[in-house]
Amino acid sequence: MDVLAKSTEQDFTQAGTLPTGFLAGSIKNIGTTEAIVNGVPLGPGEAKGYPFVGKGYEAIDFDPVQSTLRVLQIS
């Protein structure tokens, strides 16, 4: 059986993007200062989830600013 989805998880200290077409994902601020996800502040310890909705998402930009973001992507 072929693999149907690929999971990638990594920490970011620089700006990045969940690319157009990702199926599910989450972004957690594991740092100590506020970050920006999709133009919205994300405080330390907070997370934002993008659950599977039956089709791919548009791209989501994120910027840790001076923090660290843990990003999980299913594509």
N, C-alpha and C positions, 0 to 999 in steps of 0.2 A: 504494500500500500504506500502510495506517495504521501509525503508530508503536505498537509494542507495549509498550515500557517506556521510562521516563524516567530519566535519570541526573542526579543533583545532587551536586556536590562543593563543600564550603565549610569554612572554618576557624571554630572556636567558641572563645571565651574565657569563655562563660557556659554554664550547664547547659542541656541540651536533650534531645530524644528522637527516636530513629528510630521513626516512627509504626507502629502496628499495620497489618499487611498489606504491609510492604516486602518485596521479593522477594530482595534481596541487599544487602550493605553491608560497609563496613569503617570502623574507627575507629583512627587512628594518633595517638599522642602526639608532637607535633612540638615540644613545649615542653621545659623543663628541670626540671620537678618532676612528682611523681606525680599522676595523675588517677584518677577512679573511673568505670568502665564496667560497667553492670549489677551494681553493688554490689561489684565486684572492683577492686583497685588495678591501674593500668596505668602502668608506669614510662616515663621518657623514652626515646623511640626504639622503644618496643614498639607492636605493632598487634594488633587483634582483628578477625577476619573472620567474616562471616556469609554463607556461600556459598548459591547457589540450591539449594533442597531440594525443589522441586516445589509448594510452597504458601507463602503469606505467613507472616512471623514475627509473634510478639507484639511489643509495643512494647519498646524497649531504651532505658533512661535512661542518660545520661552527664553527668559533671560535671568540667570541666577543673580545678576548684579554683583553682590559681594558674598553670596551664599553658595550652597551646593544643592543641586536638584538630582534626585534619583528618578530616572525615566524608564518606564516599561512600555514597550511597543510590541503589538502583535500585528503582523502583516502577512 
